[in-house]
Amino acid sequence: MDRKILVIDDDSLILMIHEAKLEDETNCACAYFDNAKSALSHIIEVGKSMQFLLLLDINMPVMNGWDLLDEIKNYQFKDNILTVMVTSSVNEADKQKAEQYDMVVDFLSKPLKTRHIDRLRNIAEVAPFFKEAVPNQNV
C-alpha cells in the first residue's frame, strides 16, 4: 500500500515551514492543505488504496481538526489513517482529547522541528513514512 503525508493547517506560513522541514525527511509523497474539508475530499478520493499520516492542526475555521477526526471515524478505511496533532494549543484538555482517538499517535507543538521528526521516526507505525536518520558526521 502506498503512503502519503497530509499536512493540514490554515496558516500558510506554517504550511511553508512544514514543507521545507519535510522535504528531505520523508519516504513518500506529501500534500498540503489549508483546510480540513479539502483534505477530507482527498482522503475520500484515494483513501482505499493509501495509508495516510495526517499532520493536523486543531484550530481551523469551518472544519477543525477534531471535526475531521470525527468524520474520518465513519469511513471503512479509517484504519489506514494515522494522525499527529501539530498545534499551537498548550491546553491540557486538547492533549487529553487527542488520547481519546485511536488514530492519534502523537501531539506536537508547531512548527515542526528536527527533534519532532526524530521523535516520529521512533514511533513504529509512523517510522515508515520517514527516511532513516542520517548520523551526525561531525565528530
C-alpha positions as CSV (number, residue, x, y, z in Angstrom):
1,M,0.0,0.0,0.0
2,D,1.3,3.4,-0.9
3,R,1.9,6.0,1.8
4,K,1.2,9.8,1.9
5,I,1.7,12.5,4.4
6,L,-1.1,15.2,4.5
7,V,-0.2,18.4,6.3
8,I,-3.4,20.2,7.2
9,D,-3.2,23.8,8.7
10,D,-4.9,27.0,7.9
11,D,-1.8,29.1,8.4
12,S,0.1,29.4,5.0
13,L,3.4,30.2,6.8
14,I,3.2,27.1,8.8
15,L,2.5,25.1,5.7
16,M,5.6,26.5,4.0
17,I,7.7,25.8,7.1
18,H,6.4,22.2,7.3
19,E,7.0,21.7,3.6
20,A,10.6,22.8,3.9
21,K,11.1,20.6,7.0
22,L,9.6,17.5,5.4
23,E,11.2,17.9,2.0
24,D,14.3,15.7,2.6
25,E,12.9,13.7,5.5
26,T,10.1,11.6,4.0
27,N,9.9,8.3,2.1
28,C,6.6,9.2,0.5
29,A,4.6,11.9,-1.2
30,C,3.4,14.9,0.8
31,A,0.4,17.1,0.2
32,Y,-0.5,20.3,1.9
33,F,-4.0,21.6,2.7
34,D,-5.1,24.9,4.1
35,N,-8.4,23.5,5.2
36,A,-9.7,20.2,6.6
37,K,-12.6,19.9,4.1
38,S,-10.2,19.8,1.1
39,A,-8.1,17.2,2.9
40,L,-11.1,15.1,3.7
41,S,-12.1,15.2,0.0
42,H,-8.6,14.0,-0.9
43,I,-8.7,11.2,1.7
44,I,-12.1,10.0,0.4
45,E,-10.9,10.1,-3.2
46,V,-7.9,7.9,-2.7
47,G,-8.3,6.5,0.8
48,K,-9.0,2.9,0.0
49,S,-5.6,2.5,-1.7
50,M,-3.4,4.7,0.5
51,Q,-2.0,4.8,4.0
52,F,-2.0,8.3,5.4
53,L,-0.2,10.2,8.1
54,L,-2.0,13.4,8.9
55,L,-0.1,16.2,10.5
56,L,-3.2,18.0,11.7
57,D,-3.8,21.4,13.3
58,I,-6.7,21.7,15.7
59,N,-7.9,25.2,15.4
60,M,-9.1,25.9,11.9
61,P,-12.3,27.6,10.5
62,V,-15.2,25.7,9.0
63,M,-14.0,22.2,9.9
64,N,-11.4,22.0,12.8
65,G,-9.1,19.1,13.5
66,W,-11.5,17.4,15.8
67,D,-14.3,17.6,13.3
68,L,-12.1,16.0,10.7
69,L,-11.1,13.1,13.0
70,D,-14.8,12.6,13.9
71,E,-15.7,12.5,10.2
72,I,-12.9,10.0,9.4
73,K,-14.2,7.6,12.1
74,N,-17.2,6.9,9.8
75,Y,-15.1,5.6,6.9
76,Q,-14.2,1.9,6.4
77,F,-10.6,2.8,5.6
78,K,-10.1,4.7,8.9
79,D,-7.5,2.1,9.9
80,N,-5.3,3.3,7.1
81,I,-5.0,6.8,8.8
82,L,-2.5,7.8,11.5
83,T,-2.6,11.3,12.9
84,V,-0.1,13.5,14.7
85,M,-1.7,16.6,16.1
86,V,0.6,19.6,15.3
87,T,-0.9,22.6,17.0
88,S,-0.2,25.8,18.8
89,S,-2.6,24.6,21.6
90,V,-1.0,24.3,25.0
91,N,-4.3,23.3,26.5
92,E,-4.0,20.1,28.5
93,A,-7.7,19.3,27.6
94,D,-6.6,19.1,24.0
95,K,-3.9,16.6,24.8
96,Q,-6.3,14.5,26.7
97,K,-8.9,14.7,24.0
98,A,-6.3,13.6,21.4
99,E,-5.7,10.5,23.5
100,Q,-9.4,9.5,23.0
101,Y,-8.8,9.0,19.3
102,D,-7.2,5.6,18.3
103,M,-5.7,7.1,15.2
104,V,-3.8,9.9,17.0
105,V,-0.3,8.7,17.7
106,D,1.3,11.9,19.0
107,F,0.7,15.5,20.0
108,L,3.3,18.1,19.0
109,S,3.7,21.9,19.2
110,K,4.1,23.7,15.9
111,P,6.0,24.4,13.9
112,L,7.7,21.0,13.2
113,K,11.3,20.8,14.3
114,T,14.1,18.3,13.7
115,R,13.5,16.9,17.2
116,H,9.9,16.3,16.3
117,I,10.8,14.4,13.1
118,D,13.3,12.3,15.1
119,R,10.6,11.6,17.7
120,L,8.2,10.4,14.9
121,R,10.9,8.1,13.5
122,N,10.8,6.3,16.8
123,I,7.0,5.5,16.6
124,A,6.8,2.1,14.9
125,E,3.6,2.8,13.0
126,V,4.9,6.2,11.7
127,A,8.5,5.4,11.0
128,P,7.9,4.0,7.5
129,F,6.8,7.5,6.4
130,F,10.3,8.9,7.1
131,K,13.8,8.3,5.8
132,E,16.2,6.8,8.4
133,A,18.1,9.4,10.4
134,V,21.5,10.3,9.0
135,P,24.1,10.0,11.7
136,N,25.8,13.3,12.5
137,Q,29.1,13.3,10.6
138,N,30.7,16.0,12.9
139,V,33.0,14.2,15.3
